[in-house]
Amino acid sequence: CVICRIIRDYLILNLESIEVRRLRTDLLLLYKILFGLINLNVNDFFMLNCNINKMFLRRHSYQLVKPAATISARQSFFVQRIISVWNSLPNETNFNSISLFKASIKPEYLIQNCKVYFT
C-alpha cells in the first residue's frame, strides 16, 4: 500500500515529517519578517514584548505578544500558530544570522512542538 511505502521510506531514509518541516519553515519565515529580510511591515503582524526579559530571564530577547483570537478559525493562521513556538525557543538559539538561526533549531525541539508524532 502507498501509506506503508511512505512510512517505510520515512523510517529507512530518516526523513522528517511534514509537520516538522512546516514548523522549521514557519520559524524561518518569522525570522525573515522580524529581521527585515522580507519586505513586510513587521508591525502589521507582530509586536515584540519589551517587558518579558524582566519577568523571564531565561528566555531569548525576541519574545512576541500573542494577539487574542476572537474567531476559532483564526487560531490556525500563521501569526497565531507560530508565536507560541517562537516564544518557547531555547535561550541558546542564535539570532545573529539566518544560517546560524537555522542551524540552531534542533529537530528534537521541533518534534516536541508537533501535534502528530510518528514512531
C-alpha positions in Angstrom: 0.0 0.0 0.0 1.1 3.6 -0.6 1.0 4.6 3.1 3.2 1.6 4.1 5.8 2.7 1.5 5.8 6.3 2.8 6.2 5.1 6.4 8.9 2.7 5.3 10.8 5.4 3.4 10.5 7.7 6.3 12.0 5.2 8.7 14.7 3.9 6.3 15.8 7.3 5.0 15.3 9.1 8.3 13.2 11.8 6.6 11.5 14.5 8.7 7.7 14.6 8.9 5.9 17.3 7.0 4.8 18.9 10.3 8.5 19.2 11.4 9.4 20.7 8.0 6.4 23.2 8.3 7.5 24.3 11.8 11.0 24.9 10.6 9.8 26.8 7.5 7.4 28.9 9.6 10.2 29.8 12.1 12.4 30.8 9.3 9.7 32.9 7.7 9.1 34.6 11.1 12.8 35.3 11.4 12.9 36.9 8.0 9.9 39.1 8.8 11.2 40.2 12.2 14.7 41.0 10.9 13.7 42.7 7.7 14.8 40.1 5.2 11.3 40.2 3.6 9.8 43.5 2.6 6.8 43.4 5.0 6.0 45.8 7.8 6.6 43.7 10.9 4.2 45.8 13.0 1.3 44.7 10.8 1.7 41.2 12.1 3.8 41.0 15.3 4.6 43.0 18.3 7.8 42.5 20.4 7.2 42.1 24.1 9.6 44.6 25.7 8.8 43.6 29.3 9.4 39.9 29.0 13.1 39.9 29.9 12.3 41.5 33.3 10.0 38.6 34.1 11.6 35.6 32.5 15.4 35.9 32.5 15.9 32.5 30.8 14.1 33.4 27.6 15.5 34.8 24.4 15.1 38.6 23.9 12.8 38.4 20.9 9.6 37.4 22.6 6.4 38.3 20.8 2.9 39.2 22.1 0.2 36.8 21.0 -2.9 38.7 19.9 -6.2 37.4 21.1 -8.1 35.2 18.5 -11.7 36.0 18.7 -12.7 33.6 16.0 -11.7 29.9 16.3 -10.8 29.7 12.6 -8.2 32.4 13.2 -6.2 30.2 15.5 -4.8 28.3 12.5 -3.4 31.4 10.9 0.3 31.8 10.6 0.5 34.6 13.1 -1.4 32.7 15.7 0.1 29.3 15.3 3.8 30.3 15.3 4.1 32.8 18.2 3.9 30.1 20.9 6.6 28.0 19.2 8.7 31.1 18.7 8.4 32.3 22.3 9.4 28.8 23.5 12.6 28.7 21.5 15.6 27.8 23.8 17.7 30.6 25.2 20.7 29.3 23.3 19.1 29.9 19.9 21.4 32.0 17.7 19.7 35.1 16.1 22.9 36.6 14.6 22.2 35.4 11.0 19.6 33.3 9.1 22.1 30.5 8.6 23.1 30.4 12.3 19.4 30.6 13.3 18.6 27.7 11.0 21.5 25.6 12.4 20.5 26.3 16.0 16.9 25.0 15.5 17.3 21.3 16.5 15.0 18.7 15.2 14.4 17.5 18.8 12.9 20.9 19.7 10.7 20.9 16.6 9.4 17.4 17.3 8.3 18.5 20.8 6.1 21.1 19.2 4.4 18.8 16.8 0.8 17.7 17.3 1.2 14.4 15.5 4.0 12.0 16.4 5.5 9.3 14.2 7.3 6.4 15.8 
